[in-house]
Amino acid sequence: MNKPSVPKTLLRYFLQGLLYIAPLAITLYILIALFLFIDGLLRVALQSFVGPVIPGLGLLFSILILILLGFFGQTFIGRPLKTWLESLVAKIPILNIVYSAFADLFSSLIGTEKKFNKPVLVLVNPVTNLEKMGFLTEEDLHFLGERDKVAVYFPHSYNFSGEMFVVPATQVRALDLPSGDVMKFIVSGGVAGFPKAETEDQRTKG
C-alpha cells in the first residue's frame, strides 16, 4: 500500500486542526461580538456622566439593569406596569405580533412556562417507518377544532429556526431523554450524539 504524499498528509492534519478549533473559535467570536455590542450600548451614555469608562462597565451596567427589572417585575409595583405596557403594545399593529411572538418564545425557553422540555419522536411516514425528533409544545388544540392532534416543534439542523407541525397524538412518542441533549442532537444534525450510558462494569468500578 502506497503511503499518502506529504501534501495530503499535511492537508489531513490541517483539516483535523480546523475541526478542533472551529467550534471553539466560532463560539468565542459570538461571545466576544455579543460582549462588545452590549458593552458599547451604554458606554457612550456612561461616558457623558462619569467620563472615561473602563471596558466592560457597560456590560456590567446592563446586567445590573436586567436584574433590577427582573426584581421589580416580580413585585406588586412591577406587575401592573408590565400589564399596562403589554396592553399598550397590543394596540399597535404589527408590533403586537412581533412582541407577543418573542415574549412567548423567551417565556418558553427561560420562563416559568417552559415549552421545550418534552422531547418526542413523531412517526412521519408509517409506510417507511420514518420518524422525526422534535418537542411537544401544545397538547390542547381545541381552539383549532383539532381534538386528537398535538403541536410539535421541529428545530432545523445548524440553524436557529424550526417548524411547528400539528400531528395525530397517536403518532407521537415521548422520549425519556434530557431536553438539552435532544435539542443539541437535532440542531447539530445528529452529529453531536448523546452521552454514552455507563455499562455494568463501569458502574461497578466506579
Secondary structure as UniProt FT lines:
FT   HELIX           6..50
FT   TURN            55..56
FT   HELIX           57..73
FT   TURN            76..77
FT   HELIX           78..90
FT   TURN            93..94
FT   HELIX           95..110
FT   TURN            116..117
FT   STRAND          119..125
FT   TURN            126..129
FT   STRAND          130..138
FT   HELIX           142..144
FT   STRAND          149..155
FT   TURN            157..158
FT   STRAND          162..168
FT   HELIX           169..171
FT   STRAND          172..174
FT   HELIX           179..187
FT   TURN            188..190
FT   HELIX           200..205
//
